[in-house]
């Protein structure tokens, strides 16, 4: 009887305590990685398709850490650590509208995994190492030719599909926040505005500035989400204890 009363009155499900906590940790990690990513971008500007393949290889050989930062290593790590966040958002919001929550979760996970195909960092680094010890000009030319299509992947189809699906997923979650009672309306509106601005990345000329502008909103949103998920984890623990 006690278990029935707790589940009826509580806005959270005690069974998902660990998922709420993981969601909060993932949102907090996202804040840290966005800030570090912006700093890394300033110190080590983005290199794929911005400089020649030979220059990318030279940077890998001269400054391995800087080259990895320039190839969006932190961006890739951020996408992997965001997987628990996408799942936790589904857990928290599926009762608002399970169909849209499921769409948001699937598209979100697809977006995160698609970015792996668009960031062949290990392969480029391996080719650069082989380029550095190549004995002949012909071998170096082969490695340069092999590296060009890999670098093209950084801004290829997988990248743009990943960005679109990821932004769409977060926008759906933001609207579900607005309809539900788990998150504050202010949190929902920050998510809606932030991801609407992020979609501006596909607008010619001003797309990149809009994408960078959306990062500020994403930091604020992730802080709000992290705070709420940690609250939900504590509430779920208390509910389980009472039950």
Residue pairs with C-beta under 8 A, 6 or more apart in sequence:
2 242
2 243
3 243
6 14
6 239
6 242
6 243
7 13
7 14
7 239
7 243
10 235
10 236
10 239
11 181
11 182
11 232
11 235
12 20
12 92
12 182
12 232
12 235
12 236
12 239
13 91
13 236
14 236
14 237
14 239
14 240
14 243
15 236
16 88
16 91
16 92
16 236
17 233
17 236
17 237
17 240
18 233
19 84
19 87
19 88
19 91
20 88
20 91
20 92
20 229
20 230
20 232
20 233
20 236
21 229
21 230
21 233
22 84
22 87
22 88
23 84
23 85
23 87
23 88
23 89
23 91
23 92
23 225
23 229
24 88
24 225
24 226
24 227
24 228
24 229
24 230
24 232
24 233
25 84
25 226
26 81
26 82
26 83
26 84
26 85
26 88
27 85
27 222
27 223
27 225
27 226
27 229
28 222
28 223
28 226
29 78
29 81
30 78
30 81
30 82
30 85
30 218
30 222
31 219
31 222
31 223
31 226
33 74
33 77
33 78
33 81
34 78
34 215
34 218
34 219
34 222
35 219
36 74
37 74
37 75
37 78
38 215
40 69
40 74
41 69
43 66
43 69
44 63
44 66
44 67
44 69
44 70
45 70
46 70
46 72
47 55
47 56
47 59
47 67
47 70
47 71
48 56
48 70
48 71
48 72
48 124
48 151
48 154
48 155
49 151
49 152
49 154
49 155
51 59
53 144
53 147
53 148
53 151
54 144
56 67
56 70
56 71
56 124
56 128
56 147
56 151
57 127
57 128
57 131
57 132
57 143
57 144
57 147
59 66
59 67
59 70
60 67
60 124
60 125
60 128
60 129
61 128
61 129
61 131
61 132
64 125
67 125
67 128
68 121
68 125
71 119
71 121
71 124
71 154
72 119
72 121
72 154
73 119
73 121
75 115
75 119
76 115
76 116
76 119
76 121
79 111
79 112
79 115
79 116
79 162
79 166
80 112
82 108
82 112
83 109
83 112
85 225
86 104
86 105
86 108
86 109
86 112
86 169
87 105
87 109
88 229
89 101
89 104
89 105
89 108
89 173
89 225
90 101
90 102
90 104
90 105
92 182
92 183
92 229
92 232
93 101
93 104
93 173
93 176
93 177
93 180
93 182
94 101
94 102
95 180
96 176
96 179
96 180
96 182
97 176
97 179
100 172
100 175
100 176
101 172
101 173
101 176
103 172
104 168
104 169
104 170
104 172
104 173
104 176
105 169
107 165
107 166
107 168
107 169
107 172
108 165
108 166
108 169
108 170
108 173
110 162
110 165
111 161
111 162
111 163
111 164
111 165
111 166
111 169
112 162
112 166
114 158
114 159
114 161
114 162
114 165
115 158
115 159
115 162
117 153
117 158
118 153
118 154
118 155
118 156
118 158
118 159
118 162
119 153
119 154
120 150
120 153
123 150
124 147
124 150
124 151
127 143
127 146
127 147
127 150
128 147
130 143
131 140
131 143
131 144
131 147
134 140
134 143
153 159
160 202
163 201
164 202
167 195
167 198
167 199
167 201
170 191
170 194
170 195
170 198
171 191
171 192
171 195
171 196
171 199
173 191
174 188
174 189
174 190
174 191
174 192
174 194
174 195
175 188
175 192
177 183
177 187
177 188
177 191
178 185
178 188
178 189
178 192
182 228
182 232
183 224
183 225
183 228
184 224
184 228
186 224
187 221
187 224
187 225
187 228
190 217
190 220
190 221
190 224
191 221
193 217
194 214
194 217
194 218
194 220
194 221
195 214
197 210
197 213
197 214
197 217
198 210
198 211
198 214
198 218
200 206
200 207
200 210
200 211
200 214
201 207
201 208
201 210
201 211
201 214
203 210
